[in-house]
């Protein structure tokens, strides 16, 4: 199923291409555009942590990362995480979009492209795990029709040493006909 799921996806000028070493510098520039955001992420892609985080992301077997490209410009990243092929579940996460693309509906297009593709290849449940402090991301997945199932208390320790409470959100294949936004 991995070979069917982890493919390049496109919708007009929006492209999700497999994140590879050749994207390092363009993603570094995109991530540096909002250095303050990284305090609410599990790992940091700020300038001082970027190289180690990038290397880990592209080298981690359970992550299938994408570069998000708008036209000719790399504007962020996202990934398939925690695949459980026997349970037909996957998480979408490790997402970041350049500040000038936020609030434009662009993130909804990215997520809808991934969601529609996942359900088309046989995934039945998609999860989003979001820091409880990240209200923008919670609002974004709610617009996609996701359901908040609960909070995993002290679920992880972030790169800053913060004990993170993580909201668990999901979308099931039967719920896929919700409007995107």
C-alpha positions as semicolon CSV with decimal commas, in nm:
position;residue;x (nm);y (nm);z (nm)
1;X;0,000;0,000;0,000
2;X;0,293;0,235;0,065
3;X;0,380;0,241;-0,304
4;X;0,022;0,342;-0,393
5;X;-0,006;0,601;-0,114
6;X;0,332;0,775;-0,134
7;X;0,313;0,914;-0,484
8;X;0,342;1,266;-0,617
9;X;0,009;1,452;-0,618
10;X;-0,104;1,762;-0,806
11;X;-0,399;1,997;-0,838
12;X;-0,329;2,267;-1,094
13;X;-0,021;2,459;-0,981
14;X;-0,022;2,285;-0,642
15;X;0,218;1,992;-0,632
16;X;0,316;1,754;-0,355
17;X;0,651;1,604;-0,452
18;X;0,857;1,362;-0,249
19;X;1,086;1,563;-0,022
20;X;1,449;1,491;-0,106
21;X;1,791;1,638;-0,040
22;X;1,759;1,868;-0,342
23;X;1,480;2,056;-0,158
24;X;1,693;2,135;0,148
25;X;1,780;2,498;0,071
26;X;1,438;2,602;-0,060
27;X;1,267;2,447;0,244
28;X;1,523;2,610;0,475
29;X;1,425;2,951;0,332
30;X;1,052;2,878;0,365
31;X;1,087;2,760;0,725
32;X;1,299;3,060;0,822
33;X;1,012;3,292;0,724
34;X;0,840;3,218;1,058
35;X;1,110;3,124;1,307
36;X;0,877;3,191;1,603
37;X;0,625;2,920;1,508
38;X;0,860;2,632;1,591
39;X;0,802;2,658;1,967
40;X;0,466;2,479;1,921
41;X;0,606;2,205;1,697
42;X;0,750;1,875;1,820
43;X;1,074;1,940;1,635
44;X;1,221;2,265;1,509
45;X;1,300;2,362;1,155
46;X;1,420;2,707;1,262
47;X;1,760;2,815;1,124
48;X;1,964;2,673;1,412
49;X;1,792;2,331;1,407
50;X;1,700;2,299;1,041
51;X;1,973;2,067;0,913
52;X;1,933;1,803;1,184
53;X;1,551;1,809;1,157
54;X;1,555;1,791;0,777
55;X;1,800;1,499;0,776
56;X;1,588;1,313;1,031
57;X;1,267;1,377;0,838
58;X;1,390;1,247;0,504
59;X;1,572;0,954;0,667
60;X;1,295;0,826;0,894
61;X;1,140;0,504;0,764
62;X;0,790;0,567;0,905
63;X;0,763;0,913;0,750
64;X;0,680;0,987;0,390
65;X;0,746;1,361;0,350
66;X;0,643;1,594;0,070
67;X;0,767;1,931;-0,045
68;X;0,467;2,155;-0,111
69;X;0,517;2,345;-0,435
70;X;0,296;2,630;-0,557
71;X;0,378;2,695;-0,921
72;X;0,756;2,698;-0,921
73;X;0,800;2,796;-0,553
74;X;0,851;2,556;-0,262
75;X;0,621;2,691;0,012
76;X;0,631;2,419;0,276
77;X;0,619;2,056;0,373
78;X;0,379;1,790;0,492
79;X;0,401;1,413;0,543
80;X;0,228;1,082;0,581
81;X;0,313;0,953;0,930
82;X;0,255;0,638;1,138
83;X;0,119;0,412;0,866
84;X;-0,065;0,106;0,993
85;X;-0,134;-0,086;0,676
86;X;-0,328;-0,368;0,844
87;X;-0,561;-0,121;1,017
88;X;-0,573;0,100;0,704
89;X;-0,487;0,414;0,904
90;X;-0,242;0,697;0,850
91;X;-0,159;1,032;1,006
92;X;-0,106;1,354;0,816
93;X;0,139;1,581;0,992
94;X;0,475;1,751;0,999
95;X;0,299;2,026;0,803
96;X;0,428;2,378;0,761
97;X;0,325;2,642;0,509
98;X;0,498;2,972;0,443
99;X;0,319;3,261;0,620
100;X;0,217;3,433;0,296
101;X;0,018;3,124;0,189
102;X;-0,170;3,093;0,519
103;X;-0,531;3,202;0,539
104;X;-0,574;3,173;0,163
105;X;-0,737;2,827;0,148
106;X;-0,408;2,682;0,026
107;X;-0,369;2,449;0,326
108;X;-0,721;2,317;0,269
109;X;-0,629;2,234;-0,090
110;X;-0,315;2,051;0,025
111;X;-0,499;1,850;0,287
112;X;-0,796;1,774;0,058
113;X;-0,556;1,644;-0,208
114;X;-0,393;1,413;0,047
115;X;-0,722;1,304;0,207
116;X;-0,891;1,224;-0,123
117;X;-0,589;1,026;-0,240
118;X;-0,559;0,832;0,087
119;X;-0,922;0,725;0,077
120;X;-0,894;0,636;-0,293
121;X;-0,611;0,389;-0,224
122;X;-0,784;0,215;0,065
123;X;-0,703;0,413;0,379
124;X;-1,013;0,418;0,599
125;X;-0,901;0,647;0,884
126;X;-0,680;0,958;0,877
127;X;-0,548;1,109;1,198
128;X;-0,412;1,451;1,285
129;X;-0,219;1,495;1,612
130;X;-0,204;1,861;1,706
131;X;-0,044;2,046;1,996
132;X;-0,327;2,182;2,208
133;X;-0,164;2,526;2,188
134;X;-0,189;2,527;1,808
135;X;-0,534;2,677;1,761
136;X;-0,477;2,762;1,393
137;X;-0,413;2,397;1,302
138;X;-0,708;2,280;1,509
139;X;-0,933;2,524;1,324
140;X;-0,797;2,406;0,991
141;X;-0,872;2,037;1,051
142;X;-1,216;2,123;1,189
143;X;-1,289;2,297;0,855
144;X;-1,195;1,972;0,679
145;X;-1,470;1,793;0,873
146;X;-1,241;1,617;1,121
147;X;-1,366;1,514;1,465
148;X;-1,170;1,581;1,780
149;X;-1,164;1,251;1,966
150;X;-0,983;1,368;2,277
151;X;-0,657;1,485;2,424
152;X;-0,353;1,267;2,483
153;X;-0,215;1,420;2,802
154;X;0,162;1,475;2,816
155;X;0,184;1,271;2,496
156;X;0,533;1,388;2,399
157;X;0,825;1,601;2,497
158;X;0,897;1,865;2,234
159;X;1,239;1,990;2,128
160;X;1,206;2,272;2,385
161;X;1,146;2,023;2,668
162;X;0,776;2,112;2,689
163;X;0,540;1,830;2,792
164;X;0,287;1,850;2,512
165;X;-0,081;1,770;2,537
166;X;-0,186;1,646;2,192
167;X;-0,533;1,672;2,046
168;X;-0,628;1,364;1,846
169;X;-0,844;1,443;1,544
170;X;-0,969;1,200;1,279
171;X;-1,155;1,172;0,953
172;X;-1,310;0,846;0,835
173;X;-1,358;0,737;0,476
174;X;-1,736;0,758;0,511
175;X;-1,706;1,121;0,616
176;X;-1,508;1,231;0,310
177;X;-1,790;1,416;0,138
178;X;-1,762;1,722;0,358
179;X;-1,692;2,058;0,195
180;X;-1,331;2,174;0,197
181;X;-1,248;2,521;0,316
